């Protein structure tokens, strides 16, 4: 989910990496996975360890941690950093939330307009406008396996924003620079491995186990964000091909060992972030031009779910699964393109400029 801006690159090389392609692929994987779920079908996934949509979201978080850490390093000012992050997330989110509440909801609901707008669920849903996830409006999408869900995808945005805040706090405290970088890398490694092992095998004290793991999904996705931060700290983008290959081989060996010992969440943490980031950093012909018309990944993510619910409600009895999926993809892409051109791109023009030294030679990747 992001906008790419680069400095110190030759003209015409604006698309020098594959991150736009990966974000687009991740957004579409979430869409396809939800299509199964909303039709009451088992979601495809990785040997029961993660659904296709879950892997897509882990991809988003891994990329986001890496790129947002780069953004902070390029301009470590908490005010400008926060403003950029809000300008990337909030305008698109606000329009999507209001469109569901003020347009889609009144069309689908069986209530009168007065009863709809005074219903507590309507007011509650508007809390999404300030990153407090609330799903459900006074309506039912008949035919859906989740008839009262409006936009279940939005649950991850408050978590992502919390990750931004945590990163800014660590950066402001100087913990992502100099000798502290090694400590930060070790802290991320130890915390992630310990948590994911304990998540699998549990703690010997049931009450403590319940307290520690009551936010399992949020904590685990946060670990993938900070895996991306960790790879920024070790300067993954500056490593040569041999060093990258060695690091990838070690990561996959650790992943294989973890998988063999039934530590599937840990295996995915070892393998996925590094693999995704190395693919992203590669400037593959064709793939690196995926964002030449704009970054539609965020728009796909925030609009796909309500589009899918609407298609189920209107056409489930008349369309087969694959035809409905094709219709969902087309409509969602149109909405995502409109969101990018009319909302997100315009909001990004308001980003505050950094106040760097007179000459900067670093490549800056401004993410969402």
C-alpha positions as CSV (number, residue, x, y, z in Angstrom):
1,X,0.0,0.0,0.0
2,X,2.2,2.8,-1.0
3,X,3.5,5.6,-3.1
4,X,7.0,5.4,-4.4
5,X,9.1,8.5,-4.7
6,X,12.8,8.3,-5.5
7,X,15.8,10.7,-5.4
8,X,19.2,10.4,-7.1
9,X,17.8,8.1,-9.8
10,X,18.3,8.7,-13.5
11,X,15.4,10.1,-15.5
12,X,13.0,7.5,-16.7
13,X,13.8,5.0,-13.9
14,X,10.9,5.9,-11.6
15,X,9.8,2.2,-11.6
16,X,13.0,0.5,-10.5
17,X,11.6,-2.2,-8.1
18,X,8.7,-4.6,-7.8
19,X,7.0,-3.3,-4.8
20,X,4.0,-2.0,-6.7
21,X,3.5,-5.4,-8.2
22,X,3.8,-7.2,-4.8
23,X,1.3,-4.9,-3.2
24,X,-1.2,-5.4,-6.1
25,X,-0.7,-9.1,-5.9
26,X,-1.2,-9.1,-2.1
27,X,-4.4,-7.0,-2.4
28,X,-5.8,-9.4,-5.0
29,X,-5.0,-12.4,-2.9
30,X,-7.0,-10.9,0.0
31,X,-9.8,-10.3,-2.4
32,X,-9.8,-13.9,-3.7
33,X,-9.5,-15.3,-0.2
34,X,-12.5,-13.3,1.0
35,X,-14.5,-14.4,-2.1
36,X,-14.3,-18.0,-0.8
37,X,-15.2,-17.0,2.7
38,X,-18.2,-14.9,1.8
39,X,-19.6,-17.7,-0.4
40,X,-19.2,-20.1,2.6
41,X,-16.3,-22.0,1.0
42,X,-13.0,-23.0,2.7
43,X,-10.3,-20.4,2.0
44,X,-7.2,-21.7,0.1
45,X,-4.0,-21.4,2.1
46,X,-0.7,-22.8,3.1
47,X,-1.2,-26.3,4.6
48,X,-3.7,-24.9,7.1
49,X,-1.1,-22.5,8.6
50,X,-2.4,-19.4,6.8
51,X,-5.1,-18.5,4.4
52,X,-4.3,-17.0,1.0
53,X,-5.6,-13.7,2.4
54,X,-3.6,-14.0,5.5
55,X,-0.4,-14.5,3.5
56,X,-1.3,-11.4,1.4
57,X,-1.8,-9.3,4.5
58,X,1.5,-10.6,6.0
59,X,3.1,-9.5,2.7
60,X,1.6,-6.0,3.2
61,X,3.0,-5.7,6.7
62,X,6.4,-7.0,5.8
63,X,6.7,-4.4,2.9
64,X,5.3,-1.7,5.0
65,X,7.7,-2.1,7.9
66,X,10.7,-2.0,5.5
67,X,9.5,1.0,3.5
68,X,8.1,3.0,6.4
69,X,11.4,2.5,8.2
70,X,13.2,3.9,5.1
71,X,10.8,6.9,5.2
72,X,11.6,7.6,8.8
73,X,15.3,7.3,8.2
74,X,15.1,9.8,5.3
75,X,13.3,12.4,7.5
76,X,13.2,11.5,11.2
77,X,10.8,14.2,12.2
78,X,7.8,12.8,14.1
79,X,5.4,15.6,13.0
80,X,6.1,15.3,9.3
81,X,6.3,11.5,9.5
82,X,2.8,11.3,11.2
83,X,1.4,13.7,8.6
84,X,2.6,11.6,5.7
85,X,1.2,8.4,7.2
86,X,-2.2,10.0,7.8
87,X,-2.3,11.5,4.3
88,X,-1.7,8.1,2.9
89,X,-4.2,6.1,4.9
90,X,-6.9,8.4,6.1
91,X,-8.4,10.2,3.0
92,X,-9.0,6.9,1.2
93,X,-10.3,5.3,4.3
94,X,-12.7,8.2,5.1
95,X,-14.3,8.1,1.6
96,X,-14.7,4.3,1.8
97,X,-16.3,4.4,5.2
98,X,-18.7,7.2,4.3
99,X,-19.6,5.5,1.0
100,X,-20.6,2.4,2.9
101,X,-22.4,4.2,5.6
102,X,-24.2,6.9,3.5
103,X,-24.7,5.2,0.2
104,X,-24.5,1.4,0.4
105,X,-26.1,1.0,3.8
106,X,-29.4,2.9,2.9
107,X,-29.7,0.8,-0.3
108,X,-29.3,-2.5,1.4
109,X,-31.1,-2.0,4.7
110,X,-34.7,-3.0,5.3
111,X,-35.2,-0.1,7.7
112,X,-36.6,3.3,6.9
113,X,-34.1,6.0,6.3
114,X,-34.9,7.6,9.7
115,X,-34.5,4.3,11.6
116,X,-31.3,3.5,9.7
117,X,-29.6,6.8,10.6
118,X,-30.6,6.8,14.2
119,X,-29.6,3.1,14.7
120,X,-26.6,2.8,17.2
121,X,-24.8,0.6,14.6
122,X,-24.6,3.5,12.2
123,X,-22.9,5.8,14.7
124,X,-20.7,2.9,15.8
125,X,-19.5,2.2,12.3
126,X,-18.4,5.8,11.9
127,X,-15.7,5.2,14.5
128,X,-13.7,3.6,11.6
129,X,-13.0,7.2,10.7
130,X,-10.5,7.5,13.5
131,X,-9.0,4.0,13.2
132,X,-11.3,2.3,15.8
133,X,-12.4,-0.7,13.8
134,X,-16.1,-1.4,14.0
135,X,-17.9,-3.5,11.4
136,X,-21.6,-3.9,10.9
137,X,-24.4,-1.6,9.9
138,X,-28.2,-2.0,10.4
139,X,-28.5,-4.2,7.3
140,X,-28.1,-7.8,6.0
141,X,-26.4,-9.0,2.8
142,X,-28.7,-11.9,2.1
143,X,-26.9,-14.9,0.6
144,X,-23.5,-14.0,2.2
145,X,-21.9,-16.4,4.7
146,X,-21.2,-13.2,6.8
147,X,-24.4,-11.2,6.2
148,X,-23.8,-8.4,8.7
149,X,-20.2,-7.7,7.8
150,X,-19.7,-4.6,5.8
151,X,-16.0,-4.2,5.4
152,X,-14.1,-6.7,7.4
153,X,-10.8,-5.8,5.7
154,X,-10.6,-2.6,7.7
155,X,-9.5,-4.3,10.9
156,X,-5.8,-4.2,9.9
157,X,-5.6,-0.4,9.4
158,X,-5.7,0.5,13.2
159,X,-3.0,-2.1,13.7
160,X,-0.9,-0.7,10.9
161,X,-1.2,2.8,12.3
162,X,-0.1,1.5,15.7
163,X,2.9,0.0,14.1
164,X,3.7,3.4,12.6
165,X,3.4,5.0,16.0
166,X,5.7,2.4,17.6
167,X,8.3,2.9,14.9
168,X,8.2,6.7,15.3
169,X,8.6,6.3,19.0
170,X,11.6,4.0,18.6
171,X,13.1,6.3,16.0
172,X,12.6,9.4,18.2
173,X,14.4,7.6,21.0
174,X,17.3,7.0,18.7
175,X,16.9,3.2,18.9
176,X,17.1,2.7,15.1
177,X,20.5,4.3,14.6
178,X,24.2,3.6,15.0
179,X,25.1,1.0,17.6
180,X,21.5,0.8,18.7
181,X,20.5,-0.8,15.4
182,X,22.2,-4.1,16.3
183,X,20.3,-4.1,19.6
184,X,17.1,-3.4,17.7
185,X,17.7,-6.2,15.3
186,X,18.4,-8.7,18.2
187,X,15.4,-7.5,20.1
188,X,13.1,-8.1,17.1
189,X,14.6,-11.5,16.5
190,X,14.4,-12.6,20.1
191,X,10.9,-11.2,20.6
192,X,9.5,-12.7,17.4
193,X,11.0,-16.2,17.9
194,X,10.0,-16.3,21.5
195,X,6.5,-15.2,20.9
196,X,5.8,-17.5,17.9
197,X,7.3,-20.5,19.8
198,X,5.2,-19.8,22.8
199,X,2.1,-19.2,20.7
200,X,2.5,-22.7,19.3
201,X,3.4,-24.6,22.5
202,X,1.7,-22.3,25.0
203,X,2.6,-21.2,28.4
204,X,2.4,-23.5,31.5
205,X,0.1,-21.1,33.3
206,X,-3.4,-21.0,31.6
207,X,-4.4,-17.5,32.8
208,X,-1.1,-15.9,31.7
209,X,-1.3,-17.8,28.4
210,X,-4.8,-16.4,27.8
211,X,-3.7,-12.8,28.7
212,X,-0.6,-12.9,26.5
213,X,-2.3,-14.4,23.5
214,X,-5.7,-12.7,23.5
215,X,-4.4,-10.3,20.8
216,X,-2.7,-13.1,18.8
217,X,-3.5,-11.8,15.3
218,X,-2.6,-8.2,16.1
219,X,0.7,-9.1,17.7
220,X,1.7,-11.6,15.0
221,X,1.0,-9.2,12.2
222,X,3.0,-6.6,14.1
223,X,6.0,-9.0,14.2
224,X,6.0,-9.1,10.4
225,X,6.0,-5.3,10.2
226,X,9.0,-5.2,12.5
227,X,10.7,-7.9,10.4
228,X,10.6,-5.4,7.6
229,X,12.0,-2.8,10.0
230,X,14.8,-5.3,11.0
231,X,15.8,-5.8,7.3
232,X,15.9,-2.0,6.9
233,X,18.3,-1.8,9.9
234,X,20.7,-4.4,8.4
235,X,20.6,-2.4,5.1
236,X,19.1,-5.2,3.0
237,X,18.9,-2.9,-0.1
238,X,22.7,-2.3,0.1
239,X,23.8,-6.0,0.3
240,X,25.3,-7.5,-2.9
241,X,23.7,-10.4,-4.7
242,X,25.9,-13.0,-2.9
243,X,25.1,-11.7,0.5
244,X,21.4,-11.6,-0.3
245,X,21.5,-15.2,-1.5
246,X,23.3,-16.4,1.6
247,X,20.8,-14.6,3.8
248,X,17.9,-16.1,1.9
249,X,19.3,-19.6,2.1
250,X,19.8,-19.3,5.9
251,X,16.2,-17.9,6.3
252,X,14.7,-20.8,4.3
253,X,16.8,-23.4,6.2
254,X,15.5,-22.0,9.5
255,X,12.0,-21.9,8.1
256,X,12.3,-25.6,7.1
257,X,13.6,-26.5,10.5
258,X,10.7,-24.6,12.2
259,X,8.1,-26.2,9.9
260,X,9.5,-29.7,10.6
261,X,9.1,-29.1,14.3
262,X,5.5,-27.9,13.8
263,X,6.3,-24.3,14.4
264,X,4.5,-23.1,11.2
265,X,3.9,-19.5,12.3
266,X,7.7,-19.1,13.0
267,X,8.5,-20.8,9.7
268,X,6.4,-18.3,7.8
269,X,8.1,-15.4,9.8
270,X,11.5,-16.7,8.8
271,X,10.7,-17.2,5.1
272,X,8.1,-14.7,4.0
273,X,9.4,-11.2,4.9
274,X,12.9,-11.7,3.5
275,X,11.6,-13.4,0.3
276,X,9.0,-10.7,-0.3
277,X,11.5,-7.9,0.2
278,X,14.1,-9.4,-2.0
279,X,11.6,-9.9,-4.8
280,X,10.5,-6.3,-4.2
281,X,14.0,-4.9,-4.4
282,X,14.6,-6.7,-7.7
283,X,13.8,-4.5,-10.7
284,X,12.2,-7.2,-12.9
285,X,11.2,-6.1,-16.4
286,X,7.5,-6.0,-16.7
287,X,6.8,-6.4,-13.0
288,X,8.5,-3.1,-12.1
289,X,5.9,-1.3,-14.3
290,X,2.9,-2.6,-12.4
291,X,2.4,0.8,-10.9
292,X,2.8,2.9,-14.0
293,X,-0.9,3.9,-13.9
294,X,-0.9,4.4,-10.1
295,X,-0.9,2.4,-6.9
296,X,-4.3,0.7,-6.8
297,X,-3.4,-1.7,-4.0
298,X,-4.9,0.3,-1.1
299,X,-8.1,1.1,-3.1
300,X,-8.5,-2.6,-3.8
301,X,-8.0,-3.4,-0.1
302,X,-10.5,-1.0,1.2
303,X,-13.2,-1.5,-1.4
304,X,-13.1,-5.2,-2.3
305,X,-15.1,-6.5,0.7
306,X,-18.2,-4.2,0.4
307,X,-18.2,-4.9,-3.4
308,X,-18.1,-8.6,-2.8
309,X,-20.9,-8.4,-0.3
310,X,-23.0,-6.3,-2.8
311,X,-22.4,-8.8,-5.6
312,X,-23.4,-11.7,-3.3
313,X,-26.5,-9.8,-2.3
314,X,-27.5,-9.0,-5.8
315,X,-26.3,-11.9,-8.0
316,X,-25.5,-15.0,-6.0
317,X,-28.5,-16.9,-7.3
318,X,-27.7,-15.8,-10.9
319,X,-23.9,-16.0,-11.2
320,X,-21.5,-18.9,-10.5
321,X,-18.5,-18.3,-8.2
322,X,-15.9,-17.6,-10.9
323,X,-18.1,-15.2,-12.8
324,X,-19.0,-13.3,-9.6
325,X,-15.3,-13.1,-8.8
326,X,-14.5,-11.6,-12.2
327,X,-17.3,-9.0,-11.7
328,X,-15.9,-8.2,-8.3
329,X,-12.4,-7.7,-9.6
330,X,-13.6,-5.4,-12.4
331,X,-15.8,-3.2,-10.2
332,X,-13.1,-3.1,-7.4
333,X,-10.4,-2.0,-9.9
334,X,-12.6,0.8,-11.2
335,X,-13.2,2.0,-7.6
336,X,-9.5,1.6,-6.7
337,X,-8.4,3.6,-9.8
338,X,-10.9,6.4,-8.9
339,X,-9.8,6.4,-5.3
340,X,-6.1,6.7,-6.4
341,X,-6.7,9.4,-9.0
342,X,-9.3,11.5,-7.1
343,X,-8.4,11.0,-3.5
344,X,-5.1,9.3,-2.6
345,X,-2.9,10.9,-5.2
346,X,-4.3,14.4,-4.4
347,X,-3.8,13.9,-0.7
348,X,-0.2,12.8,-1.3
349,X,0.4,16.2,-2.9
350,X,-0.1,17.7,0.5
351,X,2.8,15.8,2.1
352,X,5.2,18.1,4.0
353,X,8.6,18.3,2.4
354,X,11.6,17.1,4.3
355,X,14.3,19.6,5.3
356,X,17.4,17.5,4.4
357,X,21.0,18.6,3.9
358,X,21.7,20.4,0.6
359,X,22.9,17.1,-1.0
360,X,21.2,13.8,-0.5
361,X,22.3,10.6,-2.2
362,X,20.0,8.0,-0.7
363,X,17.1,6.4,-2.5
364,X,13.9,7.1,-0.6
365,X,10.9,4.9,-1.0
366,X,7.8,6.6,0.4
367,X,5.3,3.9,1.4
368,X,1.7,3.8,2.5
